[in-house]
């Protein structure tokens, strides 16, 4: 072999070896094997969360829509579109929360009645003939609502006045809740409204399935709670509760106005009566302010605010309220996890069907997949 042949032979061998090695490496890459010592390629994992919010849908005539499809609504979270994955009807886990505080008088017990030819507030009556004191309006409202719940629902009952009392723990049996009302309903002089809201949130946190709902019959005034308003409202938001409110403001205003007229026309003006009149005027102002807060609570959580004009309308509100609860959808959409300081998020649900109008919550706490949130 001559010296001129070696360089040619040598380069051919190097080229051949390179092709063989390259083919081997390429074969390993395609088969999923990697050479010993080589770091694995990074894997990109995308995490998403499913969020359920309540939804009420109405047609152009104000009737409930019972055939809504996911593509007929849009969800915006902090202004960004989110895909809707389902719309379904779920059983209600309903916490009935009743105001029994008679701090400014027993105006909540029952309506003014004709007595000996004159209109007199029920708290002025001195005869035991009225059954309203034994069966206050709030009690009768609760019984009427319980009679209208779906057999799939569960209910618990809380009453508050000087203290918060769990009258009935979770039960699927409305008759059991009615018996608890009969034996345990009590009125008091002070109001522990925010303590009651916080306990409602704690009870709802026990339920892992179904729609978490609070039905609140209240004037929204507080005088004796240990828990502040911010903490109580945040606890309800944390458990994704929907709050349906029946506000006392309009009905109590009528009763107070009747009482004031009675005092002016039938009682001598004294320092005591003047003090009482001033107290009732302040109460009317408190009713107006807290009524606004109750409306906001209902709207932000996806519920409905009712303002019956008198005691009779308080009772008849139980019918449409039960229909609203039964017509509510659970809408589920997909979102992305964010940092803990962005857990509370703004959302907007919009109709995408002609003649449709919808109502849902305005904000929610994003679920944390790694940590259980307690109210």
C-alpha positions in Angstrom: 0.0 0.0 0.0 1.4 3.4 -1.0 1.6 6.5 1.1 -0.9 8.2 -1.2 -3.6 5.7 -0.4 -3.5 6.2 3.4 -5.0 9.7 3.5 -7.9 8.6 1.2 -8.5 5.4 3.3 -8.3 7.3 6.6 -10.9 9.9 5.6 -13.3 7.3 4.3 -13.1 5.4 7.6 -13.7 8.6 9.7 -16.7 9.6 7.5 -18.1 6.1 7.8 -17.6 6.0 11.6 -19.3 9.4 11.9 -22.3 8.2 9.9 -22.7 5.1 12.0 -22.4 7.0 15.3 -24.9 9.6 14.2 -27.4 7.0 13.0 -27.1 5.2 16.4 -27.8 8.4 18.3 -30.6 9.2 16.0 -32.1 5.8 16.5 -31.8 6.1 20.3 -33.6 9.5 20.2 -36.4 8.1 18.0 -36.9 5.0 20.2 -37.1 7.1 23.4 -33.8 5.9 24.8 -31.1 8.5 25.8 -27.3 7.9 26.0 -26.0 7.2 29.5 -25.3 10.5 31.4 -27.5 12.7 29.2 -30.1 14.8 31.1 -33.8 14.3 30.2 -35.5 17.0 28.1 -37.7 19.3 30.3 -41.5 18.4 30.3 -44.0 21.2 30.1 -47.0 20.6 32.4 -50.1 22.9 32.2 -52.4 22.9 35.2 -56.0 24.1 35.0 -58.8 24.4 37.5 -62.5 23.8 37.1 -64.7 26.5 38.8 -68.4 26.2 39.4 -70.6 29.3 39.8 -74.4 29.7 40.2 -76.4 30.9 37.2 -80.0 32.0 36.7 -81.3 32.4 33.2 -84.4 34.2 32.0 -86.1 34.6 28.6 -87.4 37.8 27.1 -90.6 37.4 29.2 -88.8 37.0 32.5 -89.5 33.2 32.7 -86.8 30.8 33.8 -85.0 29.0 31.0 -84.6 25.3 31.5 -82.9 24.2 28.3 -79.7 26.4 28.4 -76.6 25.0 26.7 -72.9 25.8 27.5 -72.3 27.5 24.2 -75.1 30.0 25.0 -73.2 31.8 27.7 -69.8 33.5 27.9 -67.6 33.8 31.0 -65.1 36.6 31.4 -62.6 36.3 34.3 -60.7 39.5 34.9 -61.7 40.5 31.4 -60.3 37.3 29.8 -62.5 34.7 28.1 -62.8 31.3 29.8 -64.2 28.1 28.2 -67.5 26.8 29.6 -67.5 23.1 30.0 -70.9 22.3 31.6 -74.3 23.5 32.8 -76.2 21.2 35.2 -78.8 21.2 37.9 -77.4 20.1 41.3 -79.2 19.5 44.7 -79.2 22.4 47.1 -77.4 22.4 50.4 -79.5 25.1 51.9 -78.8 27.0 55.1 -81.9 28.8 56.4 -80.8 31.8 58.5 -83.5 33.7 60.5 -83.3 37.0 62.3 -84.9 36.9 65.7 -83.6 40.2 67.1 -86.2 42.5 68.6 -83.7 45.2 69.6 -86.0 48.1 68.5 -89.3 46.5 69.3 -91.3 43.5 68.3 -92.1 44.8 64.8 -90.9 41.5 63.2 -93.3 39.4 65.1 -96.4 40.2 63.1 -98.4 42.9 61.2 -100.3 45.7 62.8 -103.9 44.6 63.3 -107.3 46.2 63.9 -107.9 46.3 67.6 -111.0 47.8 69.1 -111.6 49.8 66.0 -108.1 51.3 65.7 -104.8 50.3 64.1 -102.4 49.4 66.8 -98.9 47.8 66.5 -98.9 44.2 67.7 -96.5 45.1 70.5 -99.1 47.4 71.9 -101.6 44.6 72.4 -102.1 43.5 76.0 -104.3 40.5 75.5 -103.1 37.0 74.9 -105.5 36.4 72.0 -102.9 36.9 69.2 -101.3 33.7 67.9 -98.7 35.8 66.1 -96.5 36.0 69.2 -96.3 32.3 69.3 -95.9 32.0 65.5 -93.9 35.0 64.3 -93.7 35.8 60.7 -90.1 34.6 60.4 -91.2 31.2 61.7 -94.1 30.9 59.3 -91.9 32.0 56.4 -89.4 29.3 57.2 -92.1 26.6 57.3 -93.5 27.7 54.0 -90.1 27.5 52.4 -89.3 24.1 53.8 -92.5 22.7 52.4 -91.4 23.8 48.9 -87.9 22.3 48.8 -86.9 19.5 46.4 -86.6 16.0 47.8 -82.9 16.0 46.6 -82.1 19.0 48.8 -80.6 19.1 52.3 -81.3 21.9 54.8 -80.0 23.3 58.1 -81.5 26.0 60.2 -79.8 28.8 62.2 -81.5 31.5 64.2 -79.8 34.5 65.7 -80.7 37.1 68.3 -78.7 37.5 71.6 -76.7 34.5 70.4 -76.5 32.3 67.4 -78.3 29.0 67.7 -78.1 26.0 65.3 -81.7 24.8 65.5 -81.3 22.0 63.0 -78.2 20.4 61.6 -78.1 19.1 58.0 -81.0 16.9 57.2 -82.8 15.8 54.0 -86.1 15.7 55.9 -88.0 19.0 55.9 -90.4 17.7 58.6 -87.5 17.3 61.0 -86.5 20.9 60.4 -90.0 22.1 61.0 -90.1 20.3 64.3 -86.8 21.9 65.3 -88.4 25.3 64.5 -91.5 24.5 66.6 -89.4 23.6 69.6 -86.4 25.9 69.4 -87.4 29.2 67.8 -86.7 32.1 70.2 -86.5 35.9 69.9 -84.1 38.2 71.7 -83.1 41.8 72.3 -79.6 41.9 70.6 -78.4 41.1 67.1 -75.5 38.7 66.4 -75.9 39.0 62.6 -72.2 38.6 61.6 -71.6 35.8 64.0 -74.5 34.0 62.3 -73.1 34.6 58.8 -69.8 33.1 59.9 -71.4 30.0 61.4 -73.4 29.6 58.2 -70.2 29.6 56.2 -68.7 27.0 58.6 -71.7 24.7 58.2 -71.7 25.0 54.4 -68.0 24.1 54.3 -69.0 20.7 55.6 -70.8 19.9 52.3 -68.6 18.8 49.5 -71.3 18.3 46.8 -74.2 20.3 45.6 -75.0 24.0 45.5 -74.1 25.9 48.8 -77.0 28.3 49.4 -77.9 30.7 52.3 -81.5 31.9 52.5 -81.3 35.0 54.8 -84.4 36.7 56.4 -82.9 39.7 58.1 -82.7 43.5 58.6 -78.9 43.2 58.4 -78.3 45.2 61.6 -75.7 43.9 64.1 -75.1 45.0 67.7 -73.5 42.1 69.6 -71.3 40.0 67.2 -67.7 39.1 68.1 -66.8 38.6 64.4 -66.6 41.7 62.2 -68.4 42.2 58.8 -65.3 41.7 56.6 -64.4 38.3 58.1 -68.0 37.1 57.9 -68.5 38.1 54.3 -65.1 36.7 53.3 -66.0 33.4 55.0 -69.1 33.1 52.8 -67.1 34.0 49.7 -64.5 31.3 50.6 -67.1 28.5 50.6 -68.7 29.9 47.3 -72.0 30.4 49.0 -75.0 31.9 47.1 -77.1 34.2 49.3 -80.8 34.7 48.7 -82.0 37.6 50.8 -85.4 38.5 52.1 -84.9 42.0 53.5 -87.0 43.4 56.4 -86.5 47.1 55.6 -89.8 47.9 53.7 -92.1 45.8 56.0 -90.6 47.2 59.2 -90.7 50.8 57.9 -94.5 50.4 57.5 -94.8 49.0 61.1 -92.6 51.7 62.6 -94.5 54.5 60.8 -97.8 53.1 62.2 -96.2 52.9 65.7 -95.0 56.5 65.4 -98.5 57.7 64.4 -100.0 55.9 67.3 -97.6 57.4 69.8 -98.2 61.0 68.4 -102.0 60.7 68.6 -102.5 58.6 71.7 -99.6 59.3 74.1 -98.6 62.5 75.9 -95.3 64.0 74.7 -92.7 63.3 77.4 -88.9 63.0 77.5 -89.4 59.2 77.3 -91.6 59.3 74.2 -89.3 61.8 72.6 -86.3 59.4 73.2 -88.3 56.5 71.8 -89.2 58.5 68.6 -85.6 59.4 68.1 -84.6 55.8 68.5 -87.1 54.7 65.9 -85.9 57.4 63.4 -82.3 56.2 63.8 -83.5 52.6 63.3 -85.2 53.6 60.0 -81.8 55.1 58.8 -80.0 51.9 59.8 -82.6 49.8 57.9 -82.0 51.9 54.8 -78.2 51.5 55.0 -78.2 47.8 55.8 -80.8 47.1 53.2 -78.3 48.4 50.6 -75.6 46.1 52.0 -77.9 43.1 51.9 -78.8 43.8 48.3 -75.1 44.0 47.4 -74.4 40.7 49.2 -77.1 38.9 47.2 -76.0 40.3 43.9 -72.3 39.7 44.4 -72.8 36.0 45.3 -75.2 35.2 42.5 -78.4 35.2 44.6 -81.6 37.3 44.5 -82.7 40.2 46.8 -86.3 40.4 47.8 -87.8 43.4 49.6 -91.4 42.5 50.6 -93.6 45.5 51.4 -95.3 44.0 54.5 -95.6 40.9 56.6 -98.0 39.2 54.2 -95.5 39.6 51.4 -92.8 38.2 53.5 -94.8 35.0 53.7 -95.7 34.9 50.0 -92.0 35.4 49.0 -91.3 31.8 50.0 -93.0 30.6 46.8 -90.9 32.5 44.2 -87.8 32.1 46.3 -88.1 28.3 46.2 -88.7 28.5 42.4 -85.5 30.6 42.0 -83.5 28.1 44.0 -84.9 25.2 42.0 -84.2 26.9 38.6 -80.5 27.7 39.3 -77.8 26.1 37.2 -74.3 25.2 38.2 -72.0 26.6 35.5 -68.5 25.1 35.3 -65.6 26.8 33.5 -61.9 26.3 33.1 -59.3 28.7 34.6 -55.7 28.8 35.5 -54.1 28.8 38.9 -52.5 32.0 40.1 -50.6 33.3 43.1 -52.4 33.3 46.4 -52.7 37.1 46.4 -54.9 36.8 43.3 -57.3 34.2 44.8 -60.3 36.5 44.7 -61.2 37.1 41.1 -63.8 39.1 39.2 -66.0 37.3 36.7 -68.8 38.3 34.4 -71.3 35.8 32.8 -72.9 37.1 29.6 -75.7 35.7 27.4 -74.9 34.5 23.9 -78.5 33.7 22.9 -81.1 36.2 21.6 -83.6 37.3 24.3 -81.6 35.7 27.1 -80.6 37.4 30.3 -78.5 35.8 33.0 -77.5 36.5 36.6 -74.5 35.0 38.4 -71.9 35.9 41.0 -69.5 38.8 40.4 -66.4 37.4 42.1 -65.2 34.1 43.6 -62.3 32.6 45.5 -60.2 30.5 43.1 -59.8 26.9 44.5 -56.4 26.0 45.8 -55.5 22.5 44.7 -52.8 22.1 47.4 -54.5 23.7 50.4 -57.9 23.4 52.0 -59.4 26.8 52.7 -61.2 27.2 56.0 -63.7 30.1 56.6 
